[in-house]
C-alpha cells in the first residue's frame, strides 16, 4: 500500500514549517506451504478408533518499505515530491523471516463419548538460533451418552480438560546486527547499522502454558444450554526492550524476561424462552472475566513501560505485583484525609513520584443477543458491554488547557470582571503583579502550619482559571482519567426468509435477505466528548486516548442464497 503525509507551509511543526511531503510504499507478503497426511477413523479395537495427522510446513514473511520525503514547498497546492526544494530518499527497509515446522496429532475415540487428543509441533525460527517444541493434550467426556441420561429435562452433558504450550519468536534482527546502505559518498558505499536495540545472540522464544476446564450442558431438548470454561495461562520469557545508556550506541537492549499470568472464566448461556409454530424468541449471553497479574520482570526492574505519553507525564506499565496495563502519573498532593493540598498562591500541589491512577483493561465484558422470529421475519439486536477499565483522555486534557471544556468556565467571568474593574480604577494597573480578588477557587486545603505539624484550612484564594488549568495540565493527568465502561447497542438487523414455495422447481433451496445497522447508541458513558472505545492504539497500550475518531455507524444489507 501507499501512504502520503502532506503538510502545507505555515505550520508550527519544526522542520515542516515551509511545507512537507512524506511518501511511503510498503509491500507485505506471506506464503504458507504445508504438506499434510491424514489418518481417519482407524479401528484399533471394538470400540476404539484412531485419527491423526502428520505434517510439515514453511512460513515465509517479507516486508519491503521505500520512503522519501520533501521539505520547503515550491508551488502551493501541488502535492508532488518534485514540488519541494529538499528531497531525501531513505534507504530501503527489507524485513524477511522464515519458520519451518513439523507437527502431528493423534486422537482416540472410545464409544463416541470419551475423547483424548495429543498434539506436538516443532518450529525452527530464522530470527533466533533455537528451535521450539510445544505439546498439547485434551480430554473430553460426554457423560450424558456414557450413562444414558438423555430425557425431556436433561439431554446433554460434557466435561472437558486441556493443557497446551505454545511459543512465539521475537521480532526480526534482534539477535544480530542489521545493516542498510545510504547514497554513496565520494564514490564509496555508506553502510549504517539499523539496530536501535543492542543485538542479543542469546535471545530465545516466548512460551505460554495454559490449562483449561470446561463444562457443557443442555436442558429441555437444548432450549436451555450452558458452556462454562475456567482457565489459567502463564506467559514467560517475553522479549522486552530495556532502556540502555546512549553511550553504548543503542537506545535499548533486548532480553527475555518476565512472567505474566491470566486467569478467568468464560460463560455462554443460550435459551429459547418462547417457541410456537409461528413465533420464536431466542437469547444468547456471553460473559468473560479475566484477571492478569505480573509475577516477575527482569531482575533489574520492577516496572516496564508498555506505552508512554511523556509530554503528558503518563504511562501504561506492567508492575511486579500489579496488573498489566496499569496507568501511572503524578497526582494531586493530598493530606491524610484525602483532601487536595493547595499552595498559598491558590494553585494545587502535586506528588513528586508517579502513582497508580487507573488501569486500561476491563474487569469483565459481556454481550447479549436477542432474536425474535415470526413467520420468516427475524429481528435481532446485540447489546455489548465492558466494565472496570479506565482511560486517560488527552483530548479532554488539551481541551481544558485551551479553555474549551465547560469545567474551565468556573470563575472565568468573575476573574475577568475583577481584572477589568481594577484596571479601570488604577491608571498604573500592572496585570503581572495584580493579585486577583475573584476567580477560580481550587477545591482543597492550605497548610498554615509546618511540614512536621500541619494545620489545614479550607482554600479561599482565587486565581486566574487559565493559570489553574495550565498548572494542572503541566503536572498531572489525574482529572482526565475517566471510567471507560460502556454499554452499546452494537447491532440491529431485520431479515426475511423467503419461502421455498416462491422458487419451487428452481435449484435454490432458500433465500434470506436482511438489513443491518451497527454502532447505533452508547449508554452508561462517563467519558465526555469521546467514544470510550476510541483508544490511542489498538495494540498493548490500552488506556490512552488522544484525538481519536469515534467508531463509525454503518448500515448495509445481506442476501444469502443456498442451493
Secondary structure, DSSP 8 states (H G I E B T S, - for coil): -EEEEEE-TT--STTTTT-EEEEEEEEEEEEEEEEEEEEEEEEEETTEEEEEEEEEEEEEEEEEEEEEEEEEESSTT---GGGEEEEEE---EEEEEEEEEEEEEEEEEETTTEEEEEEEEEEEESSSS-EEEEEEEEEEE-HHHHTT---SSEEEEEEEEEEEEEEE---TTSSS--EEEEEEETTEEEEEE--SEE--TT---EEEEEEEEEEEEEETTTTEEEEEEEEEEEEEEEEEEEE--GGGT-SEEEEEEEEEEEEEEEEEEEEEEEE-SSEEEEEEEEEEEEEEEEEE--TT-SEEEEEEEGGGTEEEEEETTS-EEEEEE--B-B-TTS-BEE-TTS-B-B-SS-EEEEESS-SEEEEEEEEEEETTEEEEEEEEEEES-EEEEHHHHHHHHTT-SGGGGTTHHHHHHHHHHHHHH-TT--TTT---SSSEE-SSEEE-S-SSS--EEE---EE-HHHHHHHHHHH--GGGEEE--EEEEEEEEEEEEE-GGGGTTSS--EEEEEEEEEEEEEES--SSSS-TT--S-SSS-TTEESS------EEEEEEEEE-
